[in-house]
Amino acid sequence: MTETASGVRARSLSLRKLPSLVRHPLDALVEAGNTANGEIVRLGVGSTGPYLVTSPDHLETVLHNPERYVREGLLWNGVRRAVGEAILVTEGPIWKSSRDVLRPLFTPARVNTMTDRMAEAIGDAVDGLDEPARRGLVVDGPTELARIVCQATMRVLFGDRISVPDAVRMVDAFGVIATEMIPRIVVPWAPNWLPLPGDRAFAAAVATLDEIVLPIIRSVRQAPDGGDDIISALCAPRDIEGDEVTEKQIRDDVVAMVSTSTETTIAVLSWLWPVLAAHPEVADRLYAEIDRVVDGTQVRRARVPELRYTRMVLDELLRLWPAGWFIPRMAVGDEVLGGTRIEAGSTILVSPYVTHRMRAFWSRPDDFDPERFDPDGPKPDPYYSYFPFGGGQHRCLGQYLFAVEAPLIIATLLGRFRPELVGPADFTPRMGASLRPATEAKLVFRPVRAVAA
């Protein structure tokens, strides 16, 4: 424990633990959270280092007071280099303007009306696996998953204004950005003019995003057609504090929404393949439910509620590998949080990944157990012991989309194929803005029923 000038005591990570934090950061953060048992931990020596906040009560304070704990520093500087002043990172009038435009497109009611259209798009995309399945070919899991997600998302949310190949290019660019921003997170004091590893690849990925979205935005602004897609909504005339919205602001929000609407589903479902391989009892129960509900036909909205176990599996995937695993905040002024003095300008490290794996809130936290989320059982308690989509006013807009899209993808894929993982199941996370398996899955999709030649 260290004592501040105010006499308030704060737990610090010991020197002997610091190398572990560098070598195995996720494991070290979970260990720190478990050791502190909900107390605030300072990840550094003396007066340096961010504060790890894991207690649901403290998390609610941080996430529900965005004017006191803002999205600045660490991760956010890197994200701003890619998406500018987008809804994902900004505050105040700019954030409110974009949020007011986009919120109606992501309500549960609207997403539900899109279910059948999305199911058709997913079904069309999954058709592309018929030939490799018939021939028993090995396919690249991340590539196929990105293609399926992008076809559904671009058709339903973006009105096919962005082609599927271009959307996949954007997803690849987001992957580069998420990885190559890490050096600047590790050395946040480095000025932008100082070259760091990954800077060139990061810049090339951002250029790819601009190359794809800017011509589309310019075309829609010059000839609006009244579409109800995301790009049309963002391009519609509006003011931000009396100033007309700029092309750059629209570009930033479009890029952010492509990322939001694709990355969570791709990242979370990428863990399904090793889970099915390592947990045959989960796989068997999931297959049985999907065979009963789908029964060789396309999934329709009326039957989605019957995918109860599928939803339980997804909730457990979100618990163990939340896409937004790392959502830091910066304290604007001096604060006292949970009896710990927080100095103005300090980083508050909020991590669903850590809280979701703490023994104080979960029994057997490292085990994959969908039964935790049985809809007839108790809900996670306390509330912020489970928050895969963040919280407060910045809670992810895409949560309702994920709740519909992810079950449809699983039901469509597993209703037609049984995936076989080539090689051992690897549960080592690859760190970036989101978490994916370090080993990219190679799969053989075996047809459940005969595929016509």
N, C-alpha and C positions, 0 to 999 in steps of 0.2 A: 504494500500500500504506500502511496505517496500523499503528502499533506500539502494542500494549497495554502496560499496566503490567507484565505478566509477561514482556514481551519477545517474545511470540508475534505474528507479523505477520498481518494480514488485508487482503485486497483491498477497496477501497471504490469505489463508482461515482463517477466524476468529476462535478464540478459541471455541466459542459457536457452531460452525459447526463441530468441530472435532469428537465429539461423534457420530454424524450422519454418518460421513465418516466410522466409525468402524462398526456401527450397520447396516446401509443400504448404502454400498459403491457405488453401481450403481446409485441410486437416488441422492446421495450427489455429485457424480462427474458430473452428468447431470446438477444439480442445480448450481454447481460452474461454469460450462461452460456457462450456460445461463446468470448467473449474470455478469460474466466477459465479455460476448459478444465478444468472440474471443481473448481477451487479455490473456496473459500467467498467470497462477495461480500457486502459490507455495502451495502445500498441506502439510503444516506443520507450525511450529513456528520458527521464526528467520531464522537461516541458515540451518535448516534441512528440509527434505522432498523433494519429487520429484516435477517436474514441469509438470503441465497439459497443453498440447498444443492441441488446438482445431481448430485454424484458418486454412483454406485450404492453404493459402500462407505459413504459418509456417510449416505445415505438409509436403508440397512439399520440403521445404528446408531440413527437417530432413530425409525424406524417400529417397531423391535423393542424399544424401551425406553420404553413408555408411562408408566412411573412417573417417568421423568426428563424426558420431552418430552410435555407434556399438551395436551389440546384446550382451550385457553384463549386469550382475546384475539381480535383481528381478526374473522375470519369467525364464530367460534364464539359471540361475544356476540350477533350478529345472528340466528344460527340458533336460539339459546336463546329469543329473544323470540318465535319462532314455534312451536317444538316443545318448549320447556321442558326437563326433564331426561330427554329420550328417549335411547334406545340410541345414536343418532347422535352425541351430544355428551357424554354423561356418562361417568364412570369409576367404579371401585370396585364396591361391593355392588349398587347400582342397575343399573349396566351389566351385571354378571354375571347378575343375576336375569332381566333381559329377554333377554339373549343365550341363556341356558339354555332359555328358553321357545321362542324363535324359531329357534334353530339347527336343530332337527330338521325344521322345515318347509322348509328351504332346502338340504338335502343334495343332492348330485348324484343319488342313487338316487331320492329322493322327487320331485325336479323331473322326472326322466325318466318316472316313472309318470304325471305330469300332462300329458305331451306331447300325447296324442291329444285329451284334453279341451280343451287350449289351442288345438290346431289347429282344432277344431270352433268354438270361440268366435271365433277370428280369421276363419275362413271366413264365419261369420254376419255379422261386422262388415263384412267386405269386400263382402258382398252389397249393402251400402248404396251402393256406387259403381257398381252396374250401370246405374241410371237416368241419372245424370250422364254416364257413359261412353257410353251409347247416344246421348245427345243432344249429345255433344261439349262439355259445359259445363266452364267453368273452376271448379276447386274450390280451397279453401284448404288447402294441404298440412299445416300444423301442426294445424289443426282435425281433419282426417280421421285423421291419425296418432294424435292424442290419443284420439279416439273408438275406434280399433281397439285400441290398447294398453289402454285402460281396460276395454273389454269383455272382453278376455282375462284381465286381471289380476283384475278384480272377480269374475268367475265362478269362476276357478280358485283364487285365493288368499284371497278374502274371502267366498266362499260367496254371492255376490250380495246381501250385506247392505247394501252401498253401491251404489246404482243407477248406471248408466253416466252419465246426465246429471249426477248429483251428483259422481261421480268426475271428470268433465271440469271441473266448477266448481272442484274442489279443485286440479286441475292448473293451471287459470288462476290460482288464488290463489297457488300455489307460484311461478308465473312473476312475479307482482307482488312477492312477498316477495323473490325472488332479485334483482330489479332495484332495489327500493326500499331494500334494506339497504345498498347501496353507499355512500350519503353517510355513514353511521355507520362504515363501514370506513375511509373516507378520513379522517375526523376522529374517531378512536377516543377522544380525550380529552373529547369533548362529553358532558355529563351527560344522562341520559335525560329530565330535565325541560325541557331546551332543545329547542324544536321545530326540526326539520331538514326539508328537502324530502323528500317520500316517506313521512314518518311517518304521515300520515293514511291513505294508501292501504295501507300496511303493516298498520296496525291493522284496517282494514276486511277485508283478506284473512285475517287471523288469526281475526276474528269469523266469517267464512264457514266456515272449517274447523271451528270449535266448533259452529256451527249444524248442520252435517251429521253430525259423528261423535258428539257427546255423547248425543243421543237414542238412537242405535243401541247405544252402550255401556251405557246405563242399561237398555235393554230386554233385552239379553243377560245382564246381571248379575242382573236380576230373574227371568228365566225361561230359565236355561241349557238348551240342547238337545243338548249333547254334540257340537256340530259340530267339524270338523277344520280350520276356517279360522283365519286369523290373529287375528281379533277374539275368537273363542271361546277360543283359546289364551291370549291376554293377559288375558281376563276370568276365567279359571279361578282359584280360590282359591290364593293363595301368599303367602308372607311375605318381606319384605326386612329382614333383621336383626331378626326378631321382630315387626315391624309389618306389618299387613295392607296389601297393595298398595292405593293410593288410586285414585279415579276419575281424578284428574289425571294420575297416572303412566300409567294405561292410555291415556288420551287422547293423551298425548305420544307414546307408542310407536305407537299406531294412525296418528296423523298422520305420524310419521316413516316408517312402513312403507309407507303409501300413496305418499309421496314417493319412497322408495327403489325401489319396485317399478314405478314409472311413469316417473320423470324420466330415468333413464339411457337407457332404450330410446328414448323420445321425442327426447331431445337428440341422441343419436348418429345415429339414423336420419334426423334432419332434414338431415344433411349428405349423405345418399345422393342426393338429387335434383340438387343442383349437380354432384356427382361424375359421375353418369350423363350429364348434359348436356355436361360438359367433357371427358370421357374415353370416347369412343365405343368404343374397343377394350376397355375394362373392361366397358361395358354389353353389348357383343355376346357376350363370353365368359360373363358372368353370365346373360344371357337363354338362351344355348345350354344351360348346365348346368340351369337351372330347367326349361326345356322338356323336357329329357330325364328329369329326376327326377320332376317333377310330372305332366306329360303329361295335363293337363286334369282331374286328380283332386285330392282333398284330400291334403295332405302327411300322412304317417303316421310314427310314431316310427321304424319300421324303416328308413325311407329318409332320415332326417335326416343320418346320417353320410355319405351320398353328396353332400351339399351342401358339398363341399370348397372350391371357389372362393368360394362365398358366405361361408363362414367366414373365408377369407383377406381378402375385402373388408371384412368387419366388423372384423377385427383391425386393418386399416390405418385404418379410420375411428376406432377407439379410440386408435390411436397419434397421429393428427393432431389429433383433437378429443375428448380424454377428457372425459367428463361431469364428473368430479370433478377439474377442472384445478388446483385451488387448495386444498391441505389443510395449512394452517399448524399449527405446534406452538409451545408456549412452554416454554423451558428453566426447570425448577423451581429448579435451583441453578447455580452456576458450572460450566462444562464446558469441556473442550478437545476440539474436534472437527476432525479433519483438520489439526491444527497451529494452529488458530485458537481463541483464547479467546472463549468465549461467556458473557456475564454473565447471572446469574440474572434472570429476568423478560423476557429477550430473545425476540423472535419469530423462529422458524425457518420460512422460507417454503419449503415443499415443493411442487413443481409438476410433475406428470407431463407437462403440456403443454410445459414448458421442456426437461426431460430428453429427451423423445421427439423433440425437434427439434434436438438438439445434434450437431454434426459429429463430436465425439469418439466417439459411439456408433452413429451411423447414416450411411451413405453417402446422398448426395442427400436429406437429411432433409426438405426441403420438398416433394418429389415424392410424388404418390399412386401407390404401387407395391405392390399386394397380393402380388406374388411374394416379398416379404420374409418372408411368413408361410406359404410353401409347407410343408405338414406333412412333406414328405420332405426339406426343407432344414434348415440349422442353426437352432437356436433363438436368440432374442435373447440376446446375451451382452455384458456381465455381466447377471445376473438383473434387477437394479433399473434397467436401462436401459429397461425396459418394465414399467410397473406401473399400468395404467389403472384398477384397482380398489383402489388403495392397497396397504397391506401390514401385516404384523404382526397382532396380535390384533384390530385394527380394520379389517381388510380387508373390503370391502363384502360383506354377506350375499347381495346380489342378483346376484353374478357368475354363478352357475349358472343362475339364472332367465334372465338376458340371453342366455346361451349357447344356450338352447333357444328362447326367445320371439322373439328378433331374426331368426334364420334362418327361422322359421316365417312371420313377417310378410312378410319379403322374398319368400320362395318363393310364398306365397299371392297377394300383390299382383302380382308380376311374372309369375306363372304365368297370370294372367288379363288383365293390362293392361300396356301400355307407357306409362310416364309421359312427358309432354312438358312441359318447364319453360317457362313463359311469361315471357319476358324473359331477360336474361343470367344466367349462373351467378355468384353472389356468394359469395366465400369469406371475407368479412369477419366475424369473430366478434363477437357481441353479448355483452358481459361480464355475468355474473351469478354466482350460485352454480354454474351450469353454463354451457356454451357452446353457443349456437345461432347459425345464420346471421343477420346483421343484417337481411337482406332475407328476409322470410317467403315461402316458395315458393308460387307460384300454378301449378297443374298442370292439364293435360288428360290424363285416363286413356283411352288408346285400347284398345279390346278386342282381345285376341289372337285370339279367336274371336267369331263373331257373338253379340250379346246379344239375347235374345228381347225383343220389344216388349211 
